Amino acid sequence: MKRVFITDCEGPISKNDNAFETMSHFVPQGDKLFAVVSRYDDALSDVLRRPGHKAGDTLKLVLPFLKAYDVTDLEVRQFSGRNLLLIANAGYSLRHVRSISAAYIVSTSYEHYIRALCQTLGFPFEDTYCTKLSLDECSIPEEEKGQLKHIGMEIAQLSVFEIPPEAKSQKDLSEEANMTIRRLDQIFWKTIIRMRVGKFYSRVNPMGGMEKAEAIKEITGKDDVTMVGAMYVGDSITDEEAFKLVKENGGLTVSFNGNQHAVSNAEIALLSSDSLTTAVIADVFIKFGKTETLNLVAKWSREALKNSLVNKDLLDDFLKLHPRELPKAEIITRENMENLARKSNEFRKKVRGERIGGLG
């Protein structure tokens, strides 16, 4: 059977949250502003289930504030290239997978960052799906810039409210959270949307939520692969729909240092500081399919790996890299899901840092 490997970028391939880092670098208090908007995004997509909004829309909501400070496409491209932080052995892993299968990156990240990553890794940009964006195409008056700077400062002073894990509706959120959501609704959908810069909200469509699922459908269609032959690797709320599509249609779903959203929707949880763990799983899936992959993970040990049919050179390098303790690989069940999600989220923060690891 023909199979295909599809992966998110930030998390499984790189340690960056490029949009957060871009905002932090170019916009005063941009880190706090981004964190507030990101939590708003999580609430709208995961709790309120607001029509027309999807996980990952933070990336378009923050664009007006980059324009307020005259940030250009060239500046974002250069910044992205200078600050690229890869998961260990990401290049090796992608090269190995591409030697035995078609491979694609489906990422919410801005195309500026994905182009920089592809150039560094030698990965074909045409085999990626990401958030298309041109900052330079939109010019705004000075008066609007001043107003946006003031709004940005206000947002940065709002609280990054907590979302209870069990929250299913607005009434499950605190009054503080609901106040912040109401204020941001006014800012984004009554004030900024009417500005010239508001055109970003209709022109930019972040690659998150259903867009990732649609990208997978396009990939499997053009490569003539059934969904049973698809392996998808993700780590966050923007991967939920992709996970659901692949899992419900018989493919393999893998959380790599995922947060609660990823672990709750995937079949295998990987906790690893390097991407060779993903390459080992992909090697078995691409050659032998889902059942053999799950069997290997169920027996996960040095002995099981040595007795497996994983590519010998890859396996030797993987075991040398981990001479004492293997990275964690475990099948996700209802019984272990909560504990695995907690451990995975903690490990995620160790690999990517507390601030980036804590984003949705």
For each residue, the residues with C-beta under 8 A, 3 or more apart:
1: 226 228 229 289
2: 223 224 225 229
3: 101 225 229 230 231 285 286 289
4: 101 102 103 104 219 220 223 225 229 230 231
5: 97 101 102 103 104 231 233 282 285 286
6: 103 104 105 106 216 219 230 231 232 233 242
7: 12 13 103 104 105 106 232 233 234 278
8: 11 12 13 105 106 107 108 212 233 234 235 236 238 239 242
9: 12 13 14 105 107 109 114 117 130
10: 13 14 15 16 17 18 107 108 109 235
11: 8 14 234 235 236 256 257 258 348 352
12: 7 8 9 87 233 234 235 256 257 275 278
13: 7 8 9 10 86 87 90 94 105 117 121 275
14: 9 10 11 84 85 86 87 90 117
15: 10 85 86 87 351 352 353 356
16: 10 21 83 84 85 113 356
17: 10 20 21 352 356 359
18: 10 21 22 80 83 109 110 112 113
19: 22 23 34 58 59 62 109 110
20: 17 23 24 31 34 35 38 355 356 359
21: 16 17 18 24 25 79 83
22: 18 19 25 26 30 66 71 76 79 80 110
23: 19 20 26 27 30 31 33 34 62 65 66
24: 20 21 27 30 31 34
25: 21 22 30 79
26: 22 23 30 66 69 71 75 79
27: 23 24 30 33 65 66 68 69 71 152
28: 69 149 152 153
29: 32 33 152 153 156
30: 22 23 24 25 26 27 33 34 65 152 156
31: 20 23 24 34 35 355
32: 29 35 36 156 157 160
33: 23 27 29 30 36 37 62 65 152 155 156
34: 19 20 23 24 30 31 37 38 58 62
35: 20 31 32 38 39 160 355 359
36: 32 33 39 40 155 156 158 159 160 180 184
37: 33 34 40 41 58 61 62 155 184
38: 20 34 35 41 42 58 359 360
39: 35 36 42 43 160 161 163 360
40: 36 37 43 44 58 61 180 181 184
41: 37 38 44 45 53 55 56 57 58 61 360
42: 38 39 45 46 47 55 163 237 360
43: 39 40 46 47 48 161 163 173 177 181
44: 40 41 47 48 49 50 53 57 181
45: 41 42 48 49 50 53 54 55 57 209 237
46: 42 43 49 55 163 237 261 360
47: 42 43 44 163 167 168 169 170 172 173
48: 43 44 45 169 170 181
49: 44 45 46
50: 44 45 53
51:
52:
53: 41 44 45 50 57
54: 45 57 206 208 209 210 211
55: 41 42 45 46 208 209 236 237 238 240 360
56: 41 59 108 131 206 207 208 209 211 237 238
57: 41 44 45 53 54 60 61 206 208
58: 19 34 37 38 40 41 61 62 206
59: 19 56 62 63 108 110 131 204 206 208
60: 57 63 131 200 201 204 205 206
61: 37 40 41 57 58 188 201
62: 19 23 33 34 37 58 59 65 66
63: 59 60 66 67 133 135 197 200 204
64: 67 68 148 192 195 197 198 200
65: 23 27 30 33 62 68 69 148 149 151 152
66: 22 23 26 27 62 63 69 71 76 135
67: 63 64 70 71 135 138 140 145 148 197 200
68: 27 64 65 140 144 145 146 148 149 152 197
69: 26 27 28 65 66 145 149
70: 67 145
71: 22 26 27 66 67 75 76 135
72: 75 76 135 136
73: 76 77 112 133 134 135 136
74: 77 78
75: 26 71 72 78 79
76: 22 66 71 72 73 79 80 110 112 113 135
77: 73 74 80 81 112 115 116
78: 74 75 81 82
79: 21 22 25 26 75 76 82 83
80: 18 22 76 77 83 84 110 112 113 115 116 117
81: 77 78 84 116 119 120
82: 78 79
83: 16 18 21 79 80
84: 14 16 80 81 113 116 117 120
85: 14 15 16
86: 13 14 15 90 91 117 120 121
87: 12 13 14 15 90 273 274 275 351
88: 273 274 275 276
89: 92 93 274 275 276 279 321
90: 13 14 86 87 93 94 121 275
91: 86 94 95 120 121 122
92: 89 95 96 275 276 279 317
93: 89 90 96 97 275 276 278 279 282
94: 13 90 91 97 98 103 121 123 275
95: 91 92 98 99 122
96: 92 93 99 100 279 282 283 311 314
97: 5 93 94 100 101 103 279 282 283 286
98: 94 95 101 102 103 123
99: 95 96
100: 96 97 283 286 287 311
101: 3 4 5 97 98 282 286
102: 4 5 98 127 219 223 225
103: 4 5 6 7 94 97 98 123 127
104: 4 5 6 7 127 128 129 215 219
105: 6 7 8 9 13 114 117 123 127 128 129 130
106: 6 7 8 128 129 130 207 212 215 216 219 242
107: 8 9 10 114 128 129 130 131 207
108: 8 10 56 59 130 131 206 207 208 212 238
109: 9 10 18 19 113 114 130 131 207
110: 18 19 22 59 76 80 113 114 130 131 133
111: 114 115 130 131 132 133
112: 18 73 76 77 80 115 116 133
113: 16 18 76 80 84 109 110 116 117 130
114: 9 105 107 109 110 111 117 118 125 128 130
115: 77 80 111 112 118 119 125
116: 77 80 81 84 112 113 119 120
117: 9 13 14 80 84 86 105 113 114 120 121 123
118: 114 115 121 122 123 124 125 128
119: 81 115 116 122
120: 81 84 86 91 116 117
121: 13 86 90 91 94 117 118
122: 91 95 118 119
123: 94 98 103 105 117 118 127 128
124: 118 127 128
125: 114 115 118 128
126:
127: 102 103 104 105 123 124
128: 104 105 106 107 114 118 123 124 125
129: 104 105 106 107 207 211 212 215 218 219
130: 9 105 106 107 108 109 110 111 113 114 207
131: 56 59 60 107 108 109 110 111 204 205 206 207
132: 111 204 205
133: 63 73 110 111 112 204
134: 73 137 138
135: 63 66 67 71 72 73 76 138
136: 72 73
137: 134
138: 67 134 135 196 197 199 200
139: 196
140: 67 68 144 145 148 195 196 197
141: 144 145 196
142: 145 146
143: 146 147
144: 68 140 141 147 148 195 196 197
145: 67 68 69 70 140 141 142 148 149
146: 68 142 143 149 150
147: 143 144 150 151 195
148: 64 65 67 68 140 144 145 151 152 192 195 197
149: 28 65 68 69 145 146 152 153
150: 146 147 153 154
151: 65 147 148 154 155 187 191 192
152: 27 28 29 30 33 65 68 148 149 155 156
153: 28 29 149 150 156 157
154: 150 151 157 158 187
155: 33 36 37 151 152 158 184 187
156: 29 30 32 33 36 152 153
157: 32 153 154
158: 36 154 155 180 183 184
159: 36 176 180
160: 32 35 36 39
161: 39 43 173 174 176 177 180
162: 174 177
163: 39 42 43 46 47 167 173 177
164: 167 172 173
165: 260
166: 172
167: 47 163 164 172 173
168: 47 172
169: 47 48 172
170: 47 48 173 178 181
171:
172: 47 164 166 167 168 169
173: 43 47 161 163 164 167 170 177 178 181
174: 161 162 177 178
175: 178 179
176: 159 161 179 180
177: 43 161 162 163 173 174 180 181
178: 170 173 174 175 181 182
179: 175 176 182 183
180: 36 40 158 159 161 176 177 183 184
181: 40 43 44 48 170 173 177 178 184 185
182: 178 179 185 186
183: 158 179 180 186 187
184: 36 37 40 155 158 180 181 187 188
185: 181 182 188 189 190
186: 182 183 189 190 191
187: 151 154 155 183 184 190 191 192
188: 61 184 185 191 192 193 201
189: 185 186 192 193
190: 185 186 187 193 194
191: 151 186 187 188 194 195
192: 64 148 151 187 188 189 195 197 198 201
193: 188 189 190 198 201
194: 190 191 198
195: 64 140 144 147 148 191 192 198
196: 138 139 140 141 144 199
197: 63 64 67 68 138 140 144 148 192 200
198: 64 192 193 194 195 201 202
199: 138 196 202 203
200: 60 63 64 67 138 197 203 204
201: 60 61 188 192 193 198 204
202: 198 199
203: 199 200
204: 59 60 63 131 132 133 200 201
205: 60 131 132 211
206: 54 56 57 58 59 60 108 131 211
207: 56 106 107 108 109 129 130 131 211 212 215
208: 54 55 56 57 59 108 211 212 238
209: 45 54 55 56 212 213 238 240 241
210: 54 213 214 241
211: 54 56 129 205 206 207 208 214 215
212: 8 106 108 129 207 208 209 215 216 238 239 241 242
213: 209 210 216 217 241 242 244 245
214: 210 211 217 218
215: 104 106 129 207 211 212 218 219 242
216: 6 106 212 213 219 220 227 230 232 242 245 246
217: 213 214 220 221 245
218: 129 214 215 221 222
219: 4 6 102 104 106 129 215 216 222 223 225 230
220: 4 216 217 223 224 225 226 227 229 230
221: 217 218 224
222: 218 219
223: 2 4 102 219 220
224: 2 220 221
225: 2 3 4 102 219 220 229 230
226: 1 220 229 230 249 250
227: 216 220 230 245 246 249 250 251
228: 1 249 250 251 290
229: 1 2 3 4 220 225 226 251
230: 3 4 6 216 219 220 225 226 227 246 249 251 252
231: 3 4 5 6 246 251 252 253 254 281 282 285 286
232: 6 7 216 239 242 243 246 251 252 253 254
233: 5 6 7 8 12 254 255 256 278
234: 7 8 11 12 238 239 242 243 253 254 255 256 258 262 266
235: 8 10 11 12 239 255 256 257 258 259 262 348
236: 8 11 55 239 258 259 261 262 359 360
237: 42 45 46 55 56 240 259 261 262 360
238: 8 55 56 108 208 209 212 234 360
239: 8 212 232 234 235 236 242 243 258 261 262 265
240: 55 209 237 243 244 261 262 265
241: 209 210 212 213 244 245
242: 6 8 106 212 213 215 216 232 234 239 245 246
243: 232 234 239 240 246 247 253 262 265 266
244: 213 240 241 247 248 265
245: 213 216 217 227 241 242 248 249
246: 216 227 230 231 232 242 243 249 251 252 253
247: 243 244 251 253 265 266 267
248: 244 245
249: 226 227 228 230 245 246
250: 226 227 228 290
251: 227 228 229 230 231 232 246 247 290
252: 230 231 232 246 267 268 285 290 293
253: 231 232 234 243 246 247 265 266 267 268
254: 231 232 233 234 266 267 268 269 270 278 281
255: 233 234 235 258 262 263 265 266 268 269 270 332 344
256: 11 12 233 234 235 262 270 272 275 277 278
257: 11 12 235 270 271 272 344 347 348 351 352
258: 11 234 235 236 239 255 261 262 263 266 269 341 344 345 348
259: 235 236 237 262 263 341 344 345 348 357 360
260: 165 263 264 341 345
261: 46 236 237 239 240 258 264 265 360
262: 234 235 236 237 239 240 243 255 256 258 259 265 266 344
263: 255 258 259 260 266 269 332 337 340 341 344 345
264: 260 261 337 341
265: 239 240 243 244 247 253 255 261 262
266: 234 243 247 253 254 255 258 262 263 269 332
267: 247 252 253 254 294 331 332
268: 252 253 254 255 281 293 294 297 329 330 331 332
269: 254 255 258 263 266 328 329 330 332 340 344
270: 254 255 256 257 277 278 281 327 328 329
271: 257 327 328 329 343 344 347
272: 256 257 275 276 277 278 327 328 329
273: 87 88 327 350 351
274: 87 88 89 277 321 327
275: 12 13 87 88 89 90 92 93 94 256 272 278 279
276: 88 89 92 93 272 279 280 314 317 318 321
277: 256 270 272 274 280 281 318 327 329
278: 7 12 93 233 254 256 270 272 275 281 282
279: 89 92 93 96 97 275 276 282 283 314 318
280: 276 277 283 284 305 310 314 315 318
281: 231 254 268 270 277 278 284 285 293 296 297 329
282: 5 93 96 97 101 231 278 279 285 286
283: 96 97 100 279 280 286 287 310 311 314
284: 280 281 287 288 292 293 296 308 309 310
285: 3 5 231 252 281 282 288 289 290 292 293
286: 3 5 97 100 101 231 282 283
287: 100 283 284 309
288: 284 285 291 292 293 309
289: 1 3 285 292 293
290: 228 250 251 252 285 293 294
291: 288 294 295
292: 284 285 288 289 295 296
293: 252 268 281 284 285 288 289 290 296 297
294: 267 268 290 291 297 298 331
295: 291 292 298 299
296: 281 284 292 293 299 300 304 305 308 310
297: 268 281 293 294 300 329 330 331
298: 294 295 331
299: 295 296 304
300: 296 297 304 305 326 329 330
301: 304 305 326
302: 305 306 319 326
303: 306 307
304: 296 299 300 301 307 308
305: 280 296 300 301 302 308 310 315 318 319 326
306: 302 303 315 319
307: 303 304
308: 284 296 304 305 315
309: 284 287 288
310: 280 283 284 296 305 314 315 318
311: 96 100 283 314 315
312: 315 316
313: 316 317
314: 96 276 279 280 283 310 311 317 318
315: 280 305 306 308 310 311 312 318 319
316: 312 313 319 320
317: 92 276 313 314 320 321
318: 276 277 279 280 305 310 314 315 321 322
319: 302 305 306 315 316 322 323
320: 316 317 323
321: 89 274 276 317 318
322: 318 319 325 326 327
323: 319 320
324:
325: 322
326: 300 301 302 305 322 329
327: 270 271 272 273 274 277 322
328: 269 270 271 272 343 347
329: 268 269 270 271 272 277 281 297 300 326
330: 268 269 297 300 336 340
331: 267 268 294 297 298
332: 255 263 266 267 268 269 336 337 340
333: 336 337
334: 337
335:
336: 330 332 333 339 340
337: 263 264 332 333 334 340 341
338: 341 342
339: 336 342 343
340: 263 269 330 332 336 337 343 344
341: 258 259 260 263 264 337 338 344 345
342: 338 339 345 346
343: 271 328 339 340 346 347
344: 255 257 258 259 262 263 269 271 340 341 347 348
345: 258 259 260 263 341 342 348 349 357
346: 342 343 349 350
347: 257 271 328 343 344 350 351
348: 11 235 257 258 259 344 345 351 352 357
349: 345 346 352 353 354 357 358
350: 273 346 347 357
351: 15 87 257 273 347 348 357
352: 11 15 17 257 348 349 356 357
353: 15 349 356 357
354: 349 357 358
355: 20 31 35 358 359
356: 15 16 17 20 352 353 359
357: 259 345 348 349 350 351 352 353 354
358: 349 354 355
359: 17 20 35 38 236 355 356
360: 38 39 41 42 46 55 236 237 238 259 261
